[in-house]
Amino acid sequence: MKALALIFLTMCFCVISFMAFSHEGHQEPAPAVAAAQPATGTRDAKTWFTDTPLQDQNGNTLRFYSDALQNRVVLLNVIFTSCNDACPLITQKLKEVREVLGDKADGITFISLTSDPLRDTPAVLKAYTLKQGVDGPHWLFLTGDKAQMDLVLGRIGQIVPTPEQHSTQLIVGDVANKRWSKIRPDAPAAAIAQRLQLLTMPVASR
C-alpha cells in the first residue's frame, strides 16, 4: 500500500471495525480494510471515493462522490433489505436520530448502501423506505451492479463476501473538511445526533 493511501485511511476513516449488532445465524467477519485502493496514493476525496454511478431508491443515477458526498455532512451505513434483525433496527434508530435533530436534519444526508445489490433494486429499496417510514430527500438508499457496489463498499472499508457480513458501524463525516469518525449503532440516538451536529459547525468552533 502506498504511504499516502495508508495515511488517508488512518486519519480519515479508521475503517477497521467490528459488528455492533450481529445478524442472527451469521458469523462476524474478520476486520477489513478498504479493498479497491487507487493505483497510487491520494489525498483527493473524489479520487478515493470515486464517482461510481449508483441508483437511489427513486431510480435516479447519482455519482457517489459528486452527487452524494461532496460538501455534505453525511452518515453512511450498510444494509440489505431482506435482513430481519439488525438492519431494520438500525434504520429505525437512524430515523430516531433524524427526529432528535429536528430542523437541523435537513443539513445532514444519510446514505444507506446495500450489501445485496443483486436483489436490492431501486424498486426494492423504495419499498423498504416506505415500510420503514424513512423515504425522504435527505436519506439516500443506494444500489448498483455488483462491481459498482464492491468498489464503493471497499472504499469505506466494507469487504462483504455475503450480504450478511457487512459491518453495522456507522460512519459520519464532514466531507469538505475531511473529518470522519465511527459510531456504534447501539449508541443513544441523542449521542449520534450530537456528533452529527458538531460536524455541521464551522471547523474553528469545534
One Martini backbone bead per residue (centre of mass of N, CA, C, O) as a GRO file, in nm:
protein
  206
    1MET     BB    1   0.096   0.035   0.022
    2LYS     BB    2   0.070   0.348   0.004
    3ALA     BB    3   0.137   0.600   0.215
    4LEU     BB    4  -0.103   0.794   0.160
    5ALA     BB    5  -0.326   0.584   0.186
    6LEU     BB    6  -0.262   0.510   0.479
    7ILE     BB    7  -0.308   0.791   0.596
    8PHE     BB    8  -0.598   0.826   0.503
    9LEU     BB    9  -0.712   0.590   0.658
   10THR     BB   10  -0.617   0.662   0.946
   11MET     BB   11  -0.737   0.966   0.964
   12CYS     BB   12  -1.040   0.932   0.829
   13PHE     BB   13  -1.163   0.631   0.912
   14CYS     BB   14  -1.100   0.380   1.074
   15VAL     BB   15  -1.220   0.094   0.933
   16ILE     BB   16  -1.171  -0.090   1.159
   17SER     BB   17  -1.430  -0.329   1.238
   18PHE     BB   18  -1.707  -0.419   1.440
   19MET     BB   19  -1.990  -0.562   1.520
   20ALA     BB   20  -2.262  -0.435   1.704
   21PHE     BB   21  -2.459  -0.585   1.536
   22SER     BB   22  -2.605  -0.890   1.476
   23HIS     BB   23  -2.658  -1.153   1.264
   24GLU     BB   24  -2.843  -1.407   1.253
   25GLY     BB   25  -2.644  -1.689   1.186
   26HIS     BB   26  -2.378  -1.505   1.165
   27GLN     BB   27  -2.057  -1.453   1.118
   28GLU     BB   28  -1.816  -1.258   1.200
   29PRO     BB   29  -1.605  -1.077   1.040
   30ALA     BB   30  -1.320  -0.984   0.954
   31PRO     BB   31  -1.131  -0.741   0.958
   32ALA     BB   32  -1.139  -0.451   0.733
   33VAL     BB   33  -1.013  -0.306   0.449
   34ALA     BB   34  -0.984  -0.144   0.188
   35ALA     BB   35  -0.990  -0.274  -0.126
   36ALA     BB   36  -1.011  -0.058  -0.369
   37GLN     BB   37  -0.730   0.092  -0.450
   38PRO     BB   38  -0.545   0.311  -0.562
   39ALA     BB   39  -0.260   0.300  -0.748
   40THR     BB   40  -0.221   0.567  -0.594
   41GLY     BB   41  -0.173   0.793  -0.383
   42THR     BB   42  -0.434   0.987  -0.197
   43ARG     BB   43  -0.616   1.307  -0.102
   44ASP     BB   44  -0.848   1.276  -0.298
   45ALA     BB   45  -1.177   1.223  -0.260
   46LYS     BB   46  -1.278   1.154  -0.544
   47THR     BB   47  -1.068   0.936  -0.601
   48TRP     BB   48  -1.132   0.759  -0.363
   49PHE     BB   49  -1.452   0.723  -0.381
   50THR     BB   50  -1.562   0.799  -0.639
   51ASP     BB   51  -1.791   0.829  -0.940
   52THR     BB   52  -1.985   0.611  -0.905
   53PRO     BB   53  -2.265   0.488  -1.044
   54LEU     BB   54  -2.582   0.516  -0.888
   55GLN     BB   55  -2.892   0.413  -0.732
   56ASP     BB   56  -3.175   0.517  -0.610
   57GLN     BB   57  -3.501   0.471  -0.484
   58ASN     BB   58  -3.596   0.649  -0.759
   59GLY     BB   59  -3.382   0.585  -1.007
   60ASN     BB   60  -3.150   0.767  -0.971
   61THR     BB   61  -2.849   0.891  -1.091
   62LEU     BB   62  -2.545   0.880  -0.893
   63ARG     BB   63  -2.262   1.021  -0.790
   64PHE     BB   64  -2.098   0.945  -0.519
   65TYR     BB   65  -1.941   1.207  -0.472
   66SER     BB   66  -2.077   1.457  -0.625
   67ASP     BB   67  -2.389   1.380  -0.524
   68ALA     BB   68  -2.356   1.248  -0.216
   69LEU     BB   69  -2.089   1.398  -0.068
   70GLN     BB   70  -2.024   1.672  -0.152
   71ASN     BB   71  -2.026   1.913   0.097
   72ARG     BB   72  -2.113   1.714   0.326
   73VAL     BB   73  -2.300   1.585   0.584
   74VAL     BB   74  -2.257   1.241   0.687
   75LEU     BB   75  -2.425   0.915   0.694
   76LEU     BB   76  -2.303   0.584   0.696
   77ASN     BB   77  -2.450   0.273   0.578
   78VAL     BB   78  -2.530  -0.082   0.593
   79ILE     BB   79  -2.763  -0.280   0.397
   80PHE     BB   80  -3.042  -0.522   0.376
   81THR     BB   81  -3.377  -0.590   0.304
   82SER     BB   82  -3.385  -0.908   0.407
   83CYS     BB   83  -3.338  -0.823   0.677
   84ASN     BB   84  -3.462  -0.913   1.028
   85ASP     BB   85  -3.270  -0.743   1.230
   86ALA     BB   86  -3.045  -0.510   1.228
   87CYS     BB   87  -3.133  -0.319   0.996
   88PRO     BB   88  -3.415  -0.218   1.099
   89LEU     BB   89  -3.308  -0.118   1.370
   90ILE     BB   90  -3.113   0.095   1.257
   91THR     BB   91  -3.312   0.252   1.089
   92GLN     BB   92  -3.481   0.338   1.337
   93LYS     BB   93  -3.255   0.485   1.481
   94LEU     BB   94  -3.207   0.696   1.252
   95LYS     BB   95  -3.487   0.813   1.262
   96GLU     BB   96  -3.451   0.918   1.551
   97VAL     BB   97  -3.218   1.106   1.492
   98ARG     BB   98  -3.376   1.295   1.304
   99GLU     BB   99  -3.578   1.379   1.519
  100VAL     BB  100  -3.371   1.506   1.713
  101LEU     BB  101  -3.263   1.721   1.503
  102GLY     BB  102  -3.484   1.828   1.336
  103ASP     BB  103  -3.416   2.113   1.151
  104LYS     BB  104  -3.110   1.991   1.112
  105ALA     BB  105  -3.153   1.740   0.922
  106ASP     BB  106  -3.136   1.884   0.633
  107GLY     BB  107  -2.800   1.911   0.671
  108ILE     BB  108  -2.818   1.587   0.658
  109THR     BB  109  -2.687   1.293   0.504
  110PHE     BB  110  -2.818   0.985   0.443
  111ILE     BB  111  -2.639   0.667   0.365
  112SER     BB  112  -2.763   0.368   0.221
  113LEU     BB  113  -2.593   0.069   0.154
  114THR     BB  114  -2.592  -0.208  -0.028
  115SER     BB  115  -2.499  -0.568   0.009
  116ASP     BB  116  -2.753  -0.654  -0.215
  117PRO     BB  117  -2.771  -0.580  -0.541
  118LEU     BB  118  -2.921  -0.824  -0.676
  119ARG     BB  119  -3.196  -0.749  -0.502
  120ASP     BB  120  -3.148  -0.428  -0.454
  121THR     BB  121  -3.339  -0.244  -0.601
  122PRO     BB  122  -3.492   0.047  -0.627
  123ALA     BB  123  -3.774  -0.073  -0.567
  124VAL     BB  124  -3.693  -0.222  -0.308
  125LEU     BB  125  -3.590   0.025  -0.156
  126LYS     BB  126  -3.853   0.182  -0.162
  127ALA     BB  127  -4.019  -0.020   0.000
  128TYR     BB  128  -3.842   0.001   0.251
  129THR     BB  129  -3.879   0.303   0.313
  130LEU     BB  130  -4.187   0.285   0.349
  131LYS     BB  131  -4.195   0.073   0.574
  132GLN     BB  132  -3.992   0.256   0.765
  133GLY     BB  133  -4.040   0.572   0.728
  134VAL     BB  134  -3.767   0.703   0.529
  135ASP     BB  135  -3.876   0.876   0.294
  136GLY     BB  136  -3.636   1.113   0.164
  137PRO     BB  137  -3.418   1.370   0.049
  138HIS     BB  138  -3.196   1.300   0.308
  139TRP     BB  139  -3.225   0.982   0.212
  140LEU     BB  140  -3.010   0.745   0.081
  141PHE     BB  141  -3.059   0.460  -0.134
  142LEU     BB  142  -2.802   0.246  -0.259
  143THR     BB  143  -2.727   0.111  -0.588
  144GLY     BB  144  -2.603  -0.160  -0.807
  145ASP     BB  145  -2.381  -0.326  -0.928
  146LYS     BB  146  -2.154  -0.531  -0.800
  147ALA     BB  147  -1.899  -0.377  -0.886
  148GLN     BB  148  -1.985  -0.102  -0.778
  149MET     BB  149  -2.033  -0.187  -0.479
  150ASP     BB  150  -1.755  -0.303  -0.422
  151LEU     BB  151  -1.604  -0.040  -0.459
  152VAL     BB  152  -1.753   0.143  -0.255
  153LEU     BB  153  -1.732  -0.042  -0.006
  154GLY     BB  154  -1.423  -0.062  -0.008
  155ARG     BB  155  -1.374   0.255   0.049
  156ILE     BB  156  -1.530   0.197   0.351
  157GLY     BB  157  -1.436  -0.101   0.457
  158GLN     BB  158  -1.630  -0.308   0.281
  159ILE     BB  159  -1.609  -0.653   0.296
  160VAL     BB  160  -1.863  -0.863   0.120
  161PRO     BB  161  -1.916  -1.188   0.062
  162THR     BB  162  -2.184  -1.128   0.214
  163PRO     BB  163  -2.447  -0.948   0.314
  164GLU     BB  164  -2.419  -1.031   0.630
  165GLN     BB  165  -2.095  -0.919   0.650
  166HIS     BB  166  -2.153  -0.651   0.741
  167SER     BB  167  -2.111  -0.368   0.896
  168THR     BB  168  -2.279  -0.163   1.160
  169GLN     BB  169  -2.128   0.073   1.139
  170LEU     BB  170  -2.098   0.414   1.166
  171ILE     BB  171  -2.036   0.684   0.931
  172VAL     BB  172  -1.902   1.005   0.989
  173GLY     BB  173  -1.900   1.324   0.789
  174ASP     BB  174  -1.691   1.597   0.682
  175VAL     BB  175  -1.604   1.625   0.371
  176ALA     BB  176  -1.461   1.903   0.328
  177ASN     BB  177  -1.274   1.851   0.613
  178LYS     BB  178  -1.195   1.551   0.666
  179ARG     BB  179  -1.412   1.439   0.891
  180TRP     BB  180  -1.395   1.128   1.072
  181SER     BB  181  -1.616   0.868   1.211
  182LYS     BB  182  -1.727   0.634   1.448
  183ILE     BB  183  -2.040   0.454   1.529
  184ARG     BB  184  -2.238   0.296   1.726
  185PRO     BB  185  -2.568   0.183   1.681
  186ASP     BB  186  -2.615   0.160   2.013
  187ALA     BB  187  -2.625   0.438   2.044
  188PRO     BB  188  -2.767   0.703   2.131
  189ALA     BB  189  -2.946   0.917   1.949
  190ALA     BB  190  -2.840   1.179   2.086
  191ALA     BB  191  -2.537   1.118   2.036
  192ILE     BB  192  -2.545   1.107   1.730
  193ALA     BB  193  -2.664   1.389   1.688
  194GLN     BB  194  -2.434   1.545   1.823
  195ARG     BB  195  -2.209   1.461   1.630
  196LEU     BB  196  -2.341   1.585   1.379
  197GLN     BB  197  -2.361   1.877   1.480
  198LEU     BB  198  -2.055   1.923   1.506
  199LEU     BB  199  -2.004   1.889   1.191
  200THR     BB  200  -2.172   2.163   1.117
  201MET     BB  201  -1.958   2.322   1.231
  202PRO     BB  202  -1.723   2.522   1.233
  203VAL     BB  203  -1.405   2.437   1.273
  204ALA     BB  204  -1.324   2.667   1.488
  205SER     BB  205  -1.574   2.566   1.692
  206ARG     BB  206  -1.465   2.262   1.783
   0.00000   0.00000   0.00000
